[in-house]
Amino acid sequence: MIISLSDERRIVGTEQCWELQRRKLGNGRWRPYKYFHKLGSAVQEAALAEIRLDPAESLSEALKAVDRVVHKYERLIDNAVERVADSADTKLRAVS
C-alpha cells in the first residue's frame, strides 16, 4: 500500500514494516527515512512532523495548523481504507 502525503512524502507498506519515504532531490527517487511496525505510528509521526514544521507564529495559528493537519490525515486514512475495501471487493468478485 502506498499512501501519498504530499509530492515529497509518502507512507509505503512493505512485507516487514511501514516506511516513511521522501523524494530525493536530484533524481526524484523515493528513499525511506523512518520505519514503523504499525501504520498508526507512521501516520502519527508524519502528522507530528508536519505540525512541528508549520511556520505558525502564535498560539492561534498553531491551533489552526493542528486542525488543518488532523483533517488532512483523517481524509488520507479514509481514502486509503476505501481503496483497500474497493480492492478487496474487486478481488472477491473476480473469485466468484
Buried (B, 14 or more C-beta within 10 A) or exposed (E): EEBEBEEEBBBBBEEEBBBBBBBEEEEEEBEEEBEBEEBEBBBEBBBEBBBEEBEBEEEEEEEEBBEEBEEBBEEBBEEBEEEEEEEEEEEEEEEE
